């Protein structure tokens, strides 16, 4: 099974410069960015069954990632 990558730069390539700028200048953005990155890595490991978990746990992780991505996107476009 191929794992789809959801890192923020892959999700929003048009905002590459803004992501870099906010990572270095906005502490809250950096915190959310790091949480998103860590959660994405965890989910990829769940999907690859490196860390087998229940379907519900994996789904909850994906839901949380969507909420983080929404918050980050809002910060990018505001």
Order of alpha helices (4+ residues) and beta strands (2+ residues): alpha-alpha-alpha-alpha
